[in-house]
């Protein structure tokens, strides 16, 4: 059984590899610094919070709301992009572009979980892969054309070396989805 790649991605962004030569972006997975190690200040956090609400906000609007010059906003946004703290993407509704089945698949793993997560993450159907503690070792969010496609995905996952169990939780209705997390909790000074 062969899984065909999708023609459309759900999250539309320029891959980090394409940007490396132009902007020096290193990519999220290899960047292990925490927010505190990046020395984000309150202005950076305000920029992030504003762009979470509307990623198309222009520098002039950001400058007015954050009390910085447009040039300072542009420099800060570029620094946040280059460091991997911020990524600006277009989010689509999967149902409107032909993905009628969404599922969160829990995997129990008995092999090299890091290698397996990389292998699964490279598959077109996997839109989100996370290593977890608890009942499952890994959760994989998938988008499928229909139930037959979900069955193909499940079979593909079951066939991978190191996967000992697979359990799908199909979405009946998405009731909330947000990328506007706002400001992080206040730091102790």
N, C-alpha and C positions, 0 to 999 in steps of 0.2 A: 504494500500500500504506500502511495507517495502523496505527500502533502504539497500542494501547489502554493507558491508564494502569492500573496495578495497584490493586486494592482495598486491599491490605495492604503496608505498608513493612516491610523486613527489620529496620531499626533503628528502634525506636519512641522518639521524643523530641519534645519541644515545640519547634517551629520558633523560631529566634531572633527572627523578626519578631513573634511573639506575645508574647515575653517582654520586648521592648524597653521597652514602657510600664511594665511592672511592676517589672522588675529592672535595667534599663539594660544588658542584654547587647548587645554590639555585633556578634557573629558572628565566626567564625573567619577567614574569607577576608579581611576588611578589616583585621584586627588583625595588623600586621607586626612587633610587638615580639618579641624573642627572650626566652627564659626568663631570661637574665641581666639583661635590661633591666627585667623585672618584679620583680626582687629577691626571688626565691623563696629562702626559707631552708630549713634542714634540717627544720623542723617542717612547712612546706608540702609538702616532698617526701615526708615520712612519711605525711601525710594522703593525698596523691595515690596513693602505693603501696598504702596500705590500701584505698582506694576502688576501685582497679583489681582487687583480689582480690574484694571484695564491695561493690558500690555501694550496698547497702542497709544497711550498717553504721550504727548510730545514733551520735549525737554522744557519748553516755555511753561507749560502747565505744571510740570513737576517742580520747576524752579520757583514758581509763585507759591505753591502749596508747602514747599519745604524750606523756603527762605534761603536759597542758594542761587548763584548765577547759572544761566543755561550751560555755560562752559564747564562749570564745576559739576553739574548734573551729568553732562555727557561723559566727562572723565570718570566719574564714579560708576556710571552704568557700564562703561567699557571695562573698567577694572573688575566689576562684579561678573560680567560675562566671561572675561578672560580667565578668571580664577575658578570658574565653574560654580560659583555661588548662585548665579542667576542664569536661566535659560528662557528665552522668550519664544513661545510656540503658538500655533493656531490649534485650537481644540475643536474637533468635529463631533457630531452626534453619530455614533456608529450605525444606528438604525437607519438614518437617512442616506447612508452610502452603501447599504446592502448587507451589513452584518446583523442578522436577525437573532443570533444566539450569543449571549455573553455568559461566561462562567468563571468561577474561581475554583481552581483545581488544587487540592491538597495532595502532596506527595510525601511518602515515607521513603527515606533513602538509606541504603546500607553501603554505599560506596563513597567515593570522593565527591562531597557535596559541592565544593567550589567548582570543580571541573564540570560537574553535571549542570550546575546553574549557568555556567558559560555556554554549554552546549544547548540548553533549552532556550536561553536568552537570544541565541542566534537564529532561532526559528521565527518565521514571519508571524505565526499565529500568537506567539507569546508577547503580550504588550506590557506585562509587569511581572517580574520575578523577584521574590524576596525569600531570604532564609529566615526561618522562624524557630522559636522555642515553643514547646507544647505538643499537641497531638500530631501535627505535621512538621516535617523538617523544612519544607519548602511550599510556598504558595505561588501559583502561576495563574495570572489573569489572561484569559484568551477571548478572542473575537472570532466568531465562526459565521459562515454564510447561512448554515442551517443545521439541523440536528445530525444529518449524515456527516457533515463536516466535523462537528464536535466528536462524533464517534471515531472518525479518522484520527483526530488529534489525540483522543484518549488512547487509541491503539498505538500511535507513535510514541507517546510518553511511556506506556507500559513496556514497550520493546527496548527501551534504553537500559544499558548496563548500569546497575546500581539503584534502579527504581524498584522498590519492593511492594508498594501499593499506590494506587491512584484513586482519588475520590473527587467527583465533580459536584459543584454546587452551582446550578444554573440560576441566572438572574431572571426573576419574573417581571420585576419593574424596578428601575433605578429611581429612587425617591430623593436622593441628594447626591450632588457631585460638586465639589468646590475646590478651587485652587487658591482661594483668597484666605489664607490662614491668618493673615494679619501680623501684628507685631509679636515677637516672642515674649515670654514673661520678663518682667523687669529684672535687670541684673542687680545683684547685691553689690554695694560699693563700700 
